[in-house]
Amino acid sequence: MSLLVLSALSLLLVIIAAERPSVLVRGSSARFFPSWLSGPLGGLLPELHASPSALSYLVSAMLVAMFVAYLVAVGLSDRLSARWTIAAILALHVVFFLSPPLSYTDVFNYINYGRMATVDHLNPYVVTPLLEPHSDPSFALSNWHGLLSPYGPLFTQLTEALAPTGIAVSFWALKLIEGLASLATLAVIWRCAKRLGLRPTTAVAFAGLNPVLLVWGLGAVHYDSLMMFFLTLAVYLLLRARPSPDARIEKADAGRSISRPAVGAGAALAVAIALKATAGILLPIFLLSGRWRRTLAGLIPAGAVLLAAAFLSFGEHLPGLTTQGNLINTRGIPDVVGYALGFGGETHWMHTALNVVLVGAVALCSAWAWRSPGQWITAAGTLLLVLVVTISWSVPWYALWLLPFAALSRAGWLRSAVLVLSAYFLLSYMPAEATLAGHVGFAPQSTTIGRAAGQSVAALGG
């Protein structure tokens, strides 16, 4: 029943978003909501006449109900049929593939930076979109006009390749790529769970049914799914380089070289880092968990090839991570904690202290993986959890980074922490959040720190 409720609510959410311009589709308006943007499910609910306020409450209630259905499914995952779980995951991926871009315009930032390089012959790591021709149709749909591209060179090269196809085709191509990457990640989680002696259905239900993944990952077309596929693939290949607790798998592996998977893991990790630098934080854990020589044997040559390709495309310039790293999200956990403690938000000394905490977490989790090789997946998930709760610019889809590691960990506390984090993101980013927060006087955006943070974001066009 929980799978049916989650699927039905997801379908209704997408149909509502596709029906007419609203807060659900950022950038849509009475003058701009073409069929290629609304998707094939547009026009199925012509009787929808809810006011913007009523619509925000309706959708927020639906999101909460979706999360409750997800919690029920996770709680009963030991009883879930593998067939029905897989069918629900496939159906949900199809539903969100057919949706318009939900809540965010990041997908058009991806397209715009790619078009800057291909159409306008501008280096997105050197030139901001403000200096590109404003007549380019992707400029009006994107929003980070004052920000150098923070996206990895390999992903930017992908969007460059899509640029000649036009905005509409690029948009749907990216949706397809992200959806397939998400499904592939879940398939790898299934294989990892079997090698670890875990119930695969339980693992993929935890990772694949999360509404934060569905709405802000797939629905909003964030490319973190692509990074997570290669990162999870690296996990699987490292597991193959180790003895499996499953006797049947160990027998099947007998006589095979255990060096090749570790080399492949290094190459997969290099690809993940080239897509998004976030993956690099796990590098010491992957190396110290064992097979580090073979992992480096794959990481170094693959990294060299990817670095050479990036240099040929963009020169010595790297993604512009510094500016975004210094931005404060007033709904991010550090700023909310600072506000709750009476500091008015995330102060400078808090920002510095949290950076120290993150550096310490890298060292401690790496030492944990080295001293307890059997717990390296939990150590990696713990480090990503610390990363998400300490960075100033934390947003819902960052929860995607944690899902595979929590699903494959035997630490119940880590899964509980991910559920709490997911609930926080869902409640903080649902459409009615601002109105509800105002009713209780919770307004971190109104403090001196909050106003300065808003001005910084506005200056970049975000």
Secondary structure, 3 states (H helix, E strand, C coil): CHHHHHHHHHHHHHHHHHHCCCCCCCCCECCECCHHHHCCCCCCCCCCCCCHHHHHHHHHHHHHHHHHHHHHHHHCHHHCCHHHHHHHHHHHHHHHHCCCCCCCCHHHHHHHHHHHHHCCCCCCCCCCHHHCCCCCHHHHHCCCCCCCCCCCHHHHHHHHHHHHHCHHHHHHHHHHHHHHHHHHHHHHHHHHHHHHCCCHHHHHHHHHCCHHHHHHHHHCCCCHHHHHHHHHHHHHHHHHCCCCCCHHHHHHHCCCCCHHHHHHHHHHHHHHHHHCHHHHHHHHHHHHCCCHHHHHHHHHHHHHHHHHHHHHHHCCCCCCHHHHHCCCCCCCHHHHHHHHCCCCCCCHHHHHHHHHHHHHHHHHHHHHHHHCHHHHHHHHHHHHHHHHHHCCCCCHHHHHHCHHHHHHCCCHHHHHHHHHHHHHHHHHHCCCHHHHHHHCCCCHHHCHHHHHHHHHHHHCCC
